[in-house]
Amino acid sequence: MESSLYLLVPLSVALVFLIGWVFWRALHGGQFDDLERPGYSILEDDDRKSGSEPDSRPPEA
């Protein structure tokens, strides 16, 4: 029982530091800069590709 603690305690401390480091990198890498824009982009109904070519579909009656 005691011998497993010598392995699990340092392993859990290392895991906490690893998770903290990954979170820190994501935070400073811009991962959490704009959380609302992807949700609103689904609501925009723009099926045309971005560019300068005109819409070639015939107008609806």
KALINJO-V262373 format. One record per residue. N is the residue number from 1. RES is the residue in three letters. PHI is phi in whole degrees, 0 to 359 (* if undefined). OMEGA is omega in degrees with one decimal (* if undefined). Layout:
n->N res->RES phi->PHI omega->OMEGA
n->N res->RES phi->PHI omega->OMEGA
This chain:
n->1 res->MET phi->* omega->-178.2
n->2 res->GLU phi->292 omega->-178.2
n->3 res->SER phi->290 omega->178.2
n->4 res->SER phi->288 omega->177.8
n->5 res->LEU phi->293 omega->178.3
n->6 res->TYR phi->295 omega->177.5
n->7 res->LEU phi->265 omega->-172.0
n->8 res->LEU phi->285 omega->-179.1
n->9 res->VAL phi->294 omega->177.1
n->10 res->PRO phi->296 omega->178.6
n->11 res->LEU phi->294 omega->178.8
n->12 res->SER phi->290 omega->176.5
n->13 res->VAL phi->295 omega->177.8
n->14 res->ALA phi->296 omega->179.0
n->15 res->LEU phi->293 omega->177.1
n->16 res->VAL phi->296 omega->178.1
n->17 res->PHE phi->294 omega->178.3
n->18 res->LEU phi->295 omega->178.4
n->19 res->ILE phi->295 omega->177.0
n->20 res->GLY phi->297 omega->179.2
n->21 res->TRP phi->294 omega->178.4
n->22 res->VAL phi->295 omega->178.1
n->23 res->PHE phi->295 omega->179.0
n->24 res->TRP phi->299 omega->178.5
n->25 res->ARG phi->295 omega->178.8
n->26 res->ALA phi->292 omega->-179.7
n->27 res->LEU phi->294 omega->-178.6
n->28 res->HIS phi->275 omega->176.8
n->29 res->GLY phi->271 omega->177.4
n->30 res->GLY phi->92 omega->-177.7
n->31 res->GLN phi->297 omega->-174.6
n->32 res->PHE phi->250 omega->-176.7
n->33 res->ASP phi->290 omega->-176.7
n->34 res->ASP phi->232 omega->-177.1
n->35 res->LEU phi->269 omega->-174.4
n->36 res->GLU phi->264 omega->-175.9
n->37 res->ARG phi->298 omega->179.1
n->38 res->PRO phi->298 omega->177.9
n->39 res->GLY phi->290 omega->178.8
n->40 res->TYR phi->284 omega->-178.6
n->41 res->SER phi->292 omega->176.6
n->42 res->ILE phi->291 omega->-176.8
n->43 res->LEU phi->284 omega->179.3
n->44 res->GLU phi->286 omega->-177.3
n->45 res->ASP phi->257 omega->-179.9
n->46 res->ASP phi->232 omega->-176.5
n->47 res->ASP phi->273 omega->179.8
n->48 res->ARG phi->287 omega->176.1
n->49 res->LYS phi->284 omega->179.6
n->50 res->SER phi->287 omega->-178.4
n->51 res->GLY phi->162 omega->-175.7
n->52 res->SER phi->258 omega->-179.3
n->53 res->GLU phi->281 omega->-178.1
n->54 res->PRO phi->288 omega->178.9
n->55 res->ASP phi->286 omega->-175.8
n->56 res->SER phi->266 omega->179.1
n->57 res->ARG phi->284 omega->177.2
n->58 res->PRO phi->289 omega->-179.7
n->59 res->PRO phi->293 omega->180.0
n->60 res->GLU phi->280 omega->-178.3
n->61 res->ALA phi->278 omega->*
